[in-house]
C-alpha cells in the first residue's frame, strides 16, 4: 500500500519501519573467526551461519565471500539483497554499504554511499570486477563471491553491520528485514589482521594502565 512506497532514490521512507516482531533478540553480535579473516553470526556457527563474511586483501583488490540466509526472514525464493556496511558507530548514518542483490534470478553487486537517516544521498556504483562474481542458492542460503578494487573500501577501522532485505524492480533496495547486528570492534577489510589477533581499545586501555602503574612503582 502507500506506506510501502519508496522515495525517488529507491530507498524506503520512514513509514516502512520494521515492527517489534522483526527486531533482533538478545545482545549477541557478529563475532570474528578464530583463524580466518572473517566475521560470522552466530558466534559458534560453521556451515550453518546466518551470516558469514570472509575476505582476503592484496595490494590492489579484496576478495569477498559473502553468505546469508534469506529463508530465515521469509525471503526464500524471492528477490532479495544481502550485505554489510561500515560506519564509525555501526549505524547507517554516513555509512558505506556493500550489497549482493538477486532480481529475477540475476545476481549483481553494488556499493551504496552516503546514507543519512535511512535515505541514500548519493548514487550507487557497481562493486565487483568483471568476471569475478559467482553465486549459488542452496537450502535457503545464498553465497555471493567476488573481487573488488580496494579503492572502494575505507582504510580507516570502522564498525561493521550486516543485513538482509527485499529487492524489487519497482522499489529497488528496500529496508532490512530485521535490525542489523553490529560488531563491537572496528576493523578494515584492507587488512587480514583482525579478530583474535586484533588489539581492542579495552586492551589498549588496560595496557596503558599497567604501564602507568609500573612507572609509579619505579618512581
C-alpha positions as CSV (number, residue, x, y, z in Angstrom):
1,X,0.0,0.0,0.0
2,X,1.0,3.6,0.1
3,X,3.0,3.2,3.2
4,X,5.5,1.0,1.4
5,X,6.3,3.3,-1.4
6,X,9.9,4.3,-1.7
7,X,11.2,7.8,-2.5
8,X,13.0,8.9,-5.6
9,X,16.2,7.3,-4.6
10,X,14.7,3.9,-4.4
11,X,15.1,3.9,-0.7
12,X,12.2,3.2,1.7
13,X,10.9,6.0,3.8
14,X,10.1,6.2,7.5
15,X,6.6,4.6,7.0
16,X,8.3,1.3,6.2
17,X,10.0,0.8,9.5
18,X,10.0,-2.8,10.9
19,X,7.8,-3.5,13.8
20,X,8.8,-5.2,17.1
21,X,8.3,-8.7,15.7
22,X,11.2,-8.1,13.3
23,X,13.7,-6.8,15.8
24,X,16.7,-8.8,16.7
25,X,16.6,-10.7,20.0
26,X,19.3,-10.7,22.6
27,X,22.5,-8.8,22.7
28,X,24.7,-11.2,20.7
29,X,26.8,-9.5,18.0
30,X,28.7,-10.8,15.0
31,X,32.0,-12.4,16.0
32,X,35.4,-12.7,14.4
33,X,36.5,-16.1,13.4
34,X,39.4,-17.7,15.3
35,X,41.7,-18.3,12.4
36,X,40.4,-17.0,9.1
37,X,39.8,-13.3,8.3
38,X,36.0,-13.4,8.7
39,X,33.0,-12.3,10.7
40,X,30.1,-14.6,11.4
41,X,26.8,-14.9,13.2
42,X,26.1,-16.8,15.4
43,X,29.5,-16.8,17.1
44,X,30.0,-20.6,17.1
45,X,28.5,-21.4,13.7
46,X,30.3,-23.3,11.0
47,X,28.4,-24.2,7.8
48,X,25.0,-23.2,9.1
49,X,25.8,-19.5,9.8
50,X,23.0,-16.9,9.4
51,X,25.7,-14.5,8.1
52,X,29.3,-15.1,7.1
53,X,31.8,-12.6,5.6
54,X,35.3,-13.8,4.6
55,X,37.9,-11.6,2.9
56,X,41.4,-11.7,1.6
57,X,43.3,-8.4,0.8
58,X,46.0,-7.9,-1.7
59,X,47.8,-4.7,-2.9
60,X,45.1,-3.7,-5.3
61,X,41.9,-5.7,-4.6
62,X,39.9,-7.6,-1.9
63,X,38.3,-11.0,-2.5
64,X,34.9,-11.4,-0.7
65,X,33.0,-14.4,0.3
66,X,29.5,-13.4,1.5
67,X,26.9,-15.8,2.8
68,X,23.4,-15.2,4.2
69,X,20.1,-17.0,4.8
70,X,17.2,-15.0,3.3
71,X,15.0,-18.0,4.2
72,X,15.3,-17.1,7.8
73,X,13.4,-13.9,7.1
74,X,10.6,-15.3,4.9
75,X,12.5,-14.3,1.7
76,X,13.1,-17.8,0.4
77,X,12.8,-17.9,-3.4
78,X,12.1,-14.1,-3.5
79,X,14.2,-11.3,-4.9
80,X,16.4,-10.0,-2.1
81,X,19.7,-8.4,-1.1
82,X,22.3,-9.4,1.5
83,X,25.1,-7.2,2.5
84,X,27.3,-5.4,5.0
85,X,28.2,-1.9,5.8
86,X,30.8,0.2,7.7
87,X,30.5,3.4,9.7
88,X,32.1,5.0,12.8
89,X,29.3,3.9,15.1
90,X,28.0,0.8,13.3
91,X,24.8,2.6,12.1
92,X,23.5,3.5,8.7
93,X,24.3,7.3,9.2
94,X,27.2,8.3,7.0
95,X,27.9,4.6,6.1
96,X,29.2,2.8,3.1
97,X,27.2,-0.3,2.2
98,X,28.1,-3.3,0.1
99,X,25.3,-5.5,-1.3
100,X,24.8,-8.6,-3.3
101,X,21.4,-8.4,-5.0
102,X,19.1,-11.0,-6.7
103,X,16.4,-9.9,-9.1
104,X,14.7,-12.4,-11.5
105,X,17.4,-14.9,-10.9
106,X,20.1,-12.3,-11.9
107,X,22.7,-11.5,-9.3
108,X,24.7,-8.3,-9.1
109,X,26.8,-6.3,-6.6
110,X,26.6,-2.7,-5.7
111,X,28.2,-0.2,-3.3
112,X,25.8,2.4,-1.8
113,X,27.3,5.5,-0.2
114,X,26.0,8.5,1.8
115,X,23.2,7.2,3.9
116,X,21.7,9.7,6.3
117,X,18.7,8.7,8.4
118,X,17.8,5.8,6.1
119,X,17.9,7.9,2.9
120,X,20.5,7.5,0.3
121,X,22.2,10.8,-0.5
122,X,24.5,9.7,-3.4
123,X,24.4,7.3,-6.4
124,X,25.4,3.6,-6.2
125,X,28.3,2.1,-8.1
126,X,28.9,-1.5,-9.4
127,X,31.0,-3.3,-6.9
128,X,32.6,-6.5,-8.4
129,X,35.3,-6.5,-11.0
130,X,34.3,-8.1,-14.4
131,X,34.2,-11.8,-14.4
132,X,34.7,-12.3,-10.7
133,X,31.1,-12.7,-9.5
134,X,30.0,-16.3,-8.7
135,X,26.8,-17.1,-6.8
136,X,24.7,-20.0,-5.5
137,X,21.4,-20.5,-3.7
138,X,21.1,-23.8,-1.8
139,X,18.8,-24.9,1.1
140,X,17.8,-21.3,1.8
141,X,21.3,-19.9,1.9
142,X,22.8,-17.6,-0.7
143,X,26.5,-17.4,-1.4
144,X,28.0,-14.4,-3.3
145,X,31.7,-14.4,-4.0
146,X,33.5,-11.6,-5.9
147,X,36.6,-9.4,-6.1
148,X,36.5,-5.7,-5.8
149,X,39.1,-2.9,-6.0
150,X,40.5,-1.8,-2.7
151,X,39.8,1.8,-3.7
152,X,36.1,1.1,-2.8
153,X,37.0,0.5,0.8
154,X,38.0,2.7,3.7
155,X,41.4,2.3,5.1
156,X,40.2,3.5,8.5
157,X,39.0,0.9,11.0
158,X,35.2,1.2,11.3
159,X,32.4,-0.9,12.9
160,X,30.6,-3.4,10.6
161,X,26.9,-4.2,10.5
162,X,25.0,-6.6,8.2
163,X,21.5,-7.0,7.0
164,X,19.1,-8.8,4.6
165,X,16.1,-7.4,2.9
166,X,13.8,-7.4,-0.1
167,X,14.8,-6.2,-3.6
168,X,12.3,-5.4,-6.3
169,X,12.3,-3.9,-9.8
170,X,9.8,-1.2,-8.8
171,X,11.2,-0.2,-5.4
172,X,14.8,-1.2,-5.6
173,X,16.6,-1.8,-2.3
174,X,14.1,-2.0,0.4
175,X,14.6,-1.7,4.2
176,X,16.4,-4.5,6.0
177,X,14.0,-7.2,7.4
178,X,15.5,-7.0,10.9
179,X,17.6,-4.6,12.8
180,X,21.2,-5.0,11.6
181,X,23.7,-6.5,14.1
182,X,26.9,-4.6,14.6
183,X,30.4,-5.6,15.6
184,X,31.8,-4.2,18.9
185,X,35.3,-3.8,17.3
186,X,36.3,-1.6,14.5
187,X,38.4,-3.0,11.5
188,X,39.0,-2.7,7.8
189,X,38.8,-5.2,5.1
190,X,42.1,-3.9,3.7
191,X,43.9,-5.8,6.5
192,X,43.7,-9.5,7.3
193,X,45.0,-8.8,10.9
194,X,41.7,-8.8,12.7
195,X,39.7,-10.9,15.1
196,X,41.7,-12.9,17.7
197,X,44.9,-11.1,16.7
198,X,43.4,-7.6,16.9
199,X,44.1,-5.3,19.8
200,X,40.9,-3.7,21.1
201,X,40.5,-0.3,22.7
202,X,39.8,-2.0,26.0
203,X,43.1,-4.0,25.8
204,X,45.0,-0.8,25.0
205,X,43.4,0.9,28.0
206,X,44.5,-1.9,30.2
207,X,48.0,-1.8,28.7
208,X,48.3,1.9,29.4
209,X,47.1,1.5,32.9
210,X,49.7,-1.2,33.5
211,X,52.4,1.0,32.1
212,X,51.3,3.9,34.3
213,X,51.3,1.6,37.4
214,X,54.8,0.3,36.6
215,X,56.1,3.9,36.2
216,X,54.6,4.9,39.6
217,X,56.2,1.8,41.2
218,X,59.7,2.6,39.7
219,X,59.4,6.2,40.9
